[in-house]
């Protein structure tokens, strides 16, 4: 059996795989056009380099391990037709992403951007308008592994957490969970609206102009999921009209964010260049899931961790 990684890893991580799986041939840091692609059974990739052309060349491919949470950029129709198994690393992002969300919230509540600006200007002004986080309410779109970890951290600050998902099924670390259909009528309660939703047919364009108008004027909107959740022009208009207090965005409709996009310069918008999930432990955590699944695969077991329904996209 041959496994191909389309990204680079540290030498000790490569050596670890060779040691644990001596009967498997590994190809590291390969590109889709490399000849090895034709005979591999398993491809481990971040997903963005998996396209129809690669599938055409990968005649022996049976399993794609995506070392990220989203799979929306992959040719899911072709993958389904080939009956190729797809898994991802759902769950490994929860620690860095939850910490990133909390960092942004605390920074805004405690006026850190203003304090930093005044330090640069050498201004001793004690009026900063800081706000306590305690007693506020957060509405979390997508209370799965990442959303639940955000909820856990926020509850430690006595924040009420409302989860919102497709089914309305109860979620861990949520005081309450509602369905997408109820979102509009509950937005007015939230001081923070935080999305960590994946990109699916149900979530694309889920947030509309009426949703931003339904938010509090002092609400903070945060998108750490996918950039197609709403049209950016709608959010830009809401920020210009001060319909909400601030937006923190880690994902965008087009990435990298074009230099002429107004989001760069709006004073009530924080642009984070899709870095909230970055961590020195990223590949290490991804390999834990891959190794567990590879052991199952070699035994012929079907119950792989984080299996993806390619028709649903998650």
C-alpha positions in Angstrom: 0.0 0.0 0.0 1.3 3.5 -0.9 0.4 6.8 0.8 1.1 10.2 -0.6 1.3 13.4 1.4 1.0 16.6 -0.7 2.5 18.8 2.0 5.8 18.8 4.0 6.3 17.6 7.5 9.1 17.5 10.0 11.7 14.7 9.6 10.8 13.1 13.0 7.1 12.9 11.9 8.1 11.2 8.7 10.3 8.8 10.6 7.5 8.1 13.1 5.2 6.9 10.3 7.9 4.7 8.8 8.5 3.1 12.2 4.8 2.6 13.0 3.8 1.3 9.6 6.8 -0.6 8.1 4.7 -2.3 5.5 3.4 1.0 4.0 5.2 3.0 1.4 5.1 6.8 2.1 5.7 9.6 -0.3 6.2 13.0 1.4 5.8 16.5 0.0 4.6 15.4 -3.4 2.6 17.4 -5.9 -0.5 16.2 -7.8 1.5 16.0 -11.1 4.2 13.7 -9.6 4.2 10.2 -11.1 3.6 8.5 -7.7 0.0 9.8 -7.7 -0.9 7.1 -10.2 -0.5 4.2 -7.8 -1.3 5.5 -4.4 -4.2 4.2 -2.4 -4.3 7.1 0.1 -3.7 10.8 -0.3 -3.2 13.1 2.6 -3.8 16.7 1.6 -5.0 20.1 2.9 -7.7 19.7 0.2 -7.2 22.6 -2.1 -5.0 20.6 -4.5 -7.6 17.9 -4.9 -9.3 18.5 -8.2 -10.9 16.5 -11.1 -7.6 16.3 -12.9 -5.9 14.7 -9.9 -8.7 12.2 -9.6 -8.3 11.3 -13.2 -4.6 10.4 -12.7 -5.0 8.7 -9.3 -6.5 5.5 -10.6 -5.9 3.5 -7.4 -7.1 6.1 -5.0 -9.5 4.8 -2.3 -9.2 7.3 0.6 -8.5 11.0 0.9 -7.5 12.3 4.3 -8.0 16.0 4.4 -5.8 17.7 6.9 -8.3 20.5 7.5 -12.0 20.8 8.4 -13.5 22.0 5.2 -13.8 19.9 2.0 -15.9 22.3 0.0 -13.1 23.1 -2.6 -12.8 19.4 -3.6 -14.7 17.8 -6.5 -17.2 16.1 -4.3 -19.4 14.8 -7.1 -16.5 13.0 -8.8 -15.4 11.7 -5.4 -18.8 10.3 -4.7 -19.0 8.7 -8.2 -15.7 6.9 -7.5 -16.9 5.9 -4.0 -13.7 7.3 -2.5 -13.6 7.5 1.3 -13.1 11.0 2.7 -12.1 11.9 6.2 -10.9 15.2 7.8 -9.3 16.4 11.0 -12.5 17.8 12.6 -11.7 18.8 16.2 -8.0 19.6 16.0 -8.8 23.3 15.4 -10.8 23.8 18.5 -8.0 24.9 20.8 -6.3 27.5 18.6 -9.6 28.8 17.1 -11.4 29.1 20.5 -8.4 30.9 21.9 -8.3 33.3 18.9 -12.0 34.1 19.3 -11.6 34.7 23.0 -8.5 36.9 22.4 -10.4 39.1 19.9 -13.4 39.4 22.3 -11.3 40.4 25.3 -9.2 42.8 23.2 -12.4 44.6 22.1 -14.0 44.6 25.5 -10.9 45.8 27.3 -10.1 48.4 24.6 -6.7 47.0 23.8 -6.5 48.4 20.3 -7.1 51.9 21.7 -4.6 51.4 24.4 -2.0 50.3 21.9 -2.7 53.3 19.7 -2.3 55.7 22.6 1.0 54.1 23.6 2.4 54.7 20.1 1.2 58.3 20.4 2.6 58.6 24.0 -0.8 59.7 25.2 -1.7 59.2 28.9 -5.5 59.1 28.8 -7.4 56.9 31.2 -10.8 57.1 29.6 -10.9 54.0 27.4 -14.6 52.8 27.5 -13.8 49.2 28.5 -16.7 46.8 29.0 -17.0 43.7 31.1 -17.5 40.4 29.4 -19.3 39.0 32.4 -23.1 38.9 31.9 -23.1 39.1 28.1 -24.6 36.7 25.6 -23.0 34.9 22.7 -24.8 33.3 19.9 -22.6 30.6 18.3 -23.4 29.5 14.8 -22.1 25.9 14.5 -21.8 24.6 18.1 -19.7 21.6 17.1 -16.2 20.8 18.3 -14.9 24.3 17.7 -18.1 26.1 18.7 -18.5 24.1 21.9 -14.9 24.9 22.9 -15.7 28.6 22.4 -18.7 28.1 24.5 -16.7 26.4 27.3 -14.3 29.3 27.5 -17.0 32.0 27.4 -19.0 30.3 30.1 -15.9 30.6 32.4 -16.5 34.3 32.0 -20.2 34.0 32.9 -21.3 34.5 29.3 -24.6 33.0 28.3 -24.2 30.8 25.3 -26.8 30.1 22.6 -25.9 27.5 20.0 -27.5 27.6 16.5 -27.4 24.7 14.1 -29.5 23.0 11.5 -31.2 20.4 13.7 -31.6 22.3 17.0 -29.9 19.3 18.7 -28.5 20.1 22.1 -24.8 20.9 22.1 -22.1 20.8 24.8 -21.4 24.0 26.6 -24.5 25.7 25.2 -27.1 27.0 27.6 -29.6 26.6 24.8 -29.5 25.4 21.2 -31.8 26.7 18.4 -32.4 25.9 14.8 -31.3 28.1 11.8 -35.0 29.0 11.3 -35.1 30.8 14.7 -31.9 32.8 14.2 -33.5 36.0 13.1 -35.7 36.3 16.1 -32.9 35.6 18.6 -30.1 37.8 17.2 -31.3 40.8 19.1 -30.3 39.1 22.4 -26.6 38.6 21.4 -23.7 40.8 22.3 -21.5 38.5 20.2 -22.5 36.6 17.1 -19.8 34.0 16.3 -19.9 31.8 13.2 -17.7 28.7 12.8 -20.0 27.1 10.3 -18.6 25.0 7.4 -19.5 25.8 3.8 -22.5 23.7 2.8 -25.6 24.2 0.6 -27.5 25.2 3.8 -25.0 27.7 5.1 -24.1 29.6 1.9 -25.7 33.0 2.2 -27.4 32.0 5.5 -26.8 35.5 6.9 -28.6 38.3 5.0 -29.1 42.0 5.3 -32.1 41.5 7.7 -29.9 39.5 10.1 -27.4 42.3 10.4 -30.3 44.7 11.0 -31.7 42.4 13.7 -28.4 42.6 15.7 -27.8 45.0 18.5 -26.1 48.2 17.6 -23.3 47.3 20.1 -23.0 43.7 18.9 -19.8 42.2 17.6 -20.1 39.9 14.6 -17.3 37.3 14.1 -16.8 35.0 11.2 -14.3 32.2 11.7 -16.0 29.6 9.5 -16.3 30.2 5.8 -16.4 33.4 3.7 -19.6 32.5 1.8 -21.8 32.8 4.8 -23.0 36.2 3.6 -22.3 38.8 0.9 -19.4 41.1 2.0 -21.1 44.1 0.5 -24.0 43.7 3.0 -21.6 43.6 6.0 -19.7 46.6 4.7 -22.9 48.6 4.5 -23.9 47.6 8.0 -20.5 48.6 9.4 -20.6 52.0 7.6 -24.0 52.7 9.0 -22.9 51.5 12.5 -25.7 49.0 12.6 -23.3 46.8 14.6 -20.3 47.8 16.8 -17.6 45.8 15.2 -16.8 42.8 12.9 -13.9 40.4 13.3 -13.3 38.4 10.2 -10.9 35.5 9.7 -12.4 34.2 6.4 -13.5 36.0 3.3 -15.3 35.6 0.0 -12.0 35.9 -1.9 -8.7 34.9 -0.3 -6.3 36.6 -0.1 -8.5 39.6 0.6 -8.0 42.0 -2.4 -6.1 45.2 -1.4 -8.9 47.4 -2.6 -11.5 45.7 -0.4 -13.1 48.2 2.0 -12.8 45.8 4.9 -9.1 46.6 5.2 -9.7 50.2 6.1 -13.0 50.3 8.0 -12.2 51.4 11.6 -14.8 49.0 13.1 -13.5 45.9 11.3 -10.6 43.6 12.2 -9.1 41.6 9.3 -7.4 38.4 10.3 -5.8 36.6 7.3 -7.3 33.1 7.9 -4.9 32.5 10.8 -7.1 31.6 13.7 -6.5 27.8 13.4 -2.7 28.1 13.1 -0.7 26.3 15.8 2.7 24.7 16.2 0.7 21.5 17.1 -1.4 21.4 13.9 0.3 18.6 12.0 1.0 16.7 15.2 -2.7 16.6 16.0 -3.6 15.8 12.4 -1.2 12.8 12.4 -2.8 11.4 15.6 -6.1 11.1 13.7 -4.5 9.8 10.5 -2.5 7.1 12.4 -5.6 5.9 14.1 -7.5 5.7 10.8 -4.6 4.1 9.0 -4.5 1.3 11.6 -8.2 0.7 11.0 -7.8 0.9 7.2 -5.1 -1.8 7.3 -7.4 -4.0 9.3 -10.2 -3.5 6.9 -12.4 -1.6 9.4 -14.9 0.9 8.0 -15.6 3.0 11.0 -12.9 5.7 10.3 -12.7 8.7 12.6 -14.2 11.9 11.1 -15.8 10.3 8.0 -17.3 12.8 5.6 -20.6 12.4 3.8 -19.5 13.9 0.5 -23.1 14.6 -0.5 -23.7 16.8 2.5 -20.1 18.2 2.6 -19.5 17.4 6.3 
